C-alpha cells in the first residue's frame, strides 16, 4: 500500500468527483483485497486486482444510489422557503423608509400613494390633482433615486 497508494488513489479519483469519496473508495477496495488475500494466486498482479475492486465497488455504489422515477397522480409537496430573518426584514424596512424620506415631498407623496397605499396611477393623480403622466414621470424619477441610494445597494 505504501508503494502503490498514490497510483491507486489517482485511479480512485478518476472514478469519483470528490477527493474524500475517492479515499473512501480506495479504502473499501483495499479492505476487499485484504479479505480475498488467500484467494489471490499471483500477488504480483495486485494492482489489477485492486483496480478491479475499485471499479466494482464504485459501480455498486452508483447502483445503490440510483433512484427509480415513477409517475403519480399528485405532485409532491414543495418545501416551504425558509422564513426570512425578522431582524433583517426590519432593517430593510427601516432603510427603505429612510430612503423614501430623502425624496422631495411631491415624489415621496406619489411613491407612498402608489406603493404603500396601493393606489393606481389614475387614483394617485386624482388625489394629488395632477395628470397621470406627471405621476408616471415623478414616480419613475423617484424609483431611480431609490435604486441609487447607497443604503439600499447591499439589498440588490
N, C-alpha and C positions, 0 to 999 in steps of 0.2 A: 504494500500500500504506500509506503513512504516513497518508493522509487516511481511508481506509476500513478500516484494520486493526482498530480496536476493534469496529466494527459486524460485520465478518466473523468476528471471534473470538467474539462473542456467539452468532452463528449456529452456529459450530462447537461451542461449549459446550452449546448446546441439543441437539446430536446425540450427545454423549458425556457420561458421568457424571464423568469425570476431567478436570480442567483441563489436565493435561500432555498427555493424549490429544487434547484439543481443539486445543492448539497444534500438535501433530504433524499433525493432520488439516488444519488451515489451511495449514501449510507445504507439505504434499503437494498440496493443491488449487491453491495459488499456483504451485507448480512445474509442474503440468499446464497451468495457464493460460499460463505463460511459454512452454512448448513449443508451445502452439497459437496463439501470438500472431499469427502471419501469417495464420491461417485465420479469425480473428475479424473479421467485417465491420464491426460497429458497436462501436467502443471506448467509446461512452457507456453501453453495456449490460454493462459488465464485472462489476458486482455480481451480476447474474443469472447470468452465466457461471460466476463463482467459486462462487456458492451451489449451482448445479447440479453443479459439480465436487466440492464438499464432500459433497453428498448421495450422489453416485455413488461417491465414494471410501469413504464410511462404509458404504454398502451392500456394497461389495466386501469391506471388512474384516470385516463381520459374516458374510458368506457364507463367507469363508475360515476363520473361527473355528468355524463350525457343525460339530458332531461328530455323525456318524450313530450311532445306537444300534442294536444288534442283539442277538438272544438267543443264548445259548451254553449248552452242556451243563453247564459248571462255573462257579462263581462265581470272580471274580478273587481272588487272594490279598490279604488286607488287610495294610496296612502295620503293622509292629510299633510299638507305642508306644515313645517314646524312653525309654531306661533312666534310672531316677531317679539323681540325683547321690548317690554313696556318702557323701560328707561330710554332705549334708543329711539323709540317712536316719539316719546315726549320731547326728547332733544331735537328731533327732526321737526316736530310741530312748532317748538319754540323758535328754531332757526328760521322756519318759513314765515312765521308771524313777524319776526324782526325784519326780514327782507321785505315783506309786504308793507310794513310801517315806513320803510325808507322811500317808497314810491311817492310821487306827487299826489296830492289829495284827490284829484279827479281820476287818475289812473287807479289809485287804491280803491276808490269807491266802485269803479267798474269791475275790478277784479273780485272784490268782495261780493258784489251782487251776482256776477256771472258764476263764480266757482264755489263760494261759500254759501250763498243763498240759493244757488242753482236756478237762477232766472235765465230766460232765453235772451238773445241779443235784443230782440224787439221789446221785451219787458224791461230790460235794463235801460234801453233808450227812452222808453216811456217814463220810467221812474225819474231819470235824470233830466228829461226834457231835451234830449239831443237826438241826432239822427242815428240810424243803425250803423251807417258807415263810420261815424265818429266812434261808436262803441267798438266796432271791429278793429279800427286802426289803433285806438288807445290801448285796448286790451293786448293787441299784438306787441306794441312797444313795451308794455308793462311786463309781459311774459319774457321778452328779450332781456330786459333788465334783471329779472329774477334768475334767468339762466346764467347771467354773468356775475351774479352775487357771489363773492368769494366764500361766504359762509355756507353756501349750498353746493359748492363744487364737489366736495367729497361724497355727496349723496348720489351723484350721477354715475 
